Amino acid sequence: MPDPGIRVGDALGPQTLVDRPPGLALVLIAGTLPGVITGSVIRVELLPGAHVFDLVVAAVLVPLGGWLALTRPTRPGTEPRPARTVPRPVLILLAALVGCVGGIYGIGGGSILAPILIGTGQPPREVAPASLASTFVTSVAGVITFLILSVHHHGPVAPDWPTGIALGIGGLAGAYTGARIQHRLPDTTIRRMMGVLVIAIGARYLWSGLG
């Protein structure tokens, strides 16, 4: 039987960390999976109507997006700076924290993890597949957790299936398109685009938190 990691790598591009044991994707999943389950339980049991996490997410995303969009990239013709090595325990802990926040408010963990990893110098073409794989696994786990919790709660806990399916179809199309054109874009362009997008997402959460 072929290695499924190889198939994922082949689908998303030849230079991914998904098919490198243990792989960045597995490290991220090891943190985000328990984090999203914990966050889902906290959201339903302890914070059914909290808006403070809008401000927390905005406080993380807006500066992070500004850092990605405004920092000076490596100049052409110069030797690229080596990526900062993030210790595996620190990365797992960070992924767990992001997963917990994602479980509480439903924000995709990849929208936080990917900019952080890119900001440390990791190439976007290596971060994207691992981040997408982590987001997919934790999304499934989050849906299952909320379904289980909805059995014991009468409020709006169960997933909104029509909205979720529509967002899933759009996200799948966008992810496929991005994976196909990624190798044609310079890392600097991807970094700046990511920064602007992260700022926009953070601004939306800030507006919601202040509203």
C-alpha positions, 0 to 999 in steps of 0.5 A: 500500500502506498504511503498516504503521506507521499500521496499528499505531498505529490498532490500539493507539490514536491517540496512539502514537509508532509511526507518527511517523517515525522513531518511538520504536519504531524507536529502541528496536529499533535498540538492542535488536535487536543487543543481544539477539543479542549477549546470546544468544551470551554466554549460550550461549558464556560464561555457561551457568549463571550466576545473577549476572544474577538479582541484577543484574536485581533491583538494577535493577528493585526501585529503579526500581519503588519510584521509579515507585510512590512518587514524587509525581505531578503534582497535578490542576489544575497544569501537568504537568512536561515529560518529560525529553528522552533523547538518541537515542544515549543511548536506543539505547545503553540499549536495546542494554544492556537487549537484551543483558541480555534475551538473556542471561537472557530477561527482556523488555526492555520490563519495563525500558525502559518503566518508565525511559521512564515515569519520565522523564515520557513518557505510558504511552500513548505508551511502551506501543506502542513498548515492545511493538513492540520486545519483539516484534521482539527476541523473534523475533530471540532465538528465531532466535538460540537456534535457530541456537546449538542446532545447535552445542550439545547442552545445553538451548539450543533454545527450550521451545516449549510454554512459549513458546507458552503465555506468548505467548498470555497476553501477547498477550491481556494486551497487547490488554486493556491497550491497550483499557482504557489510555485509561480509566485516569489516567497516575498509576494506570498509573505506580503499577501499573507500579511495583508490578509491577516491584517484584514482578518484581525481588523474584522475581529477587532470590529466585532469585539468593539461592536 
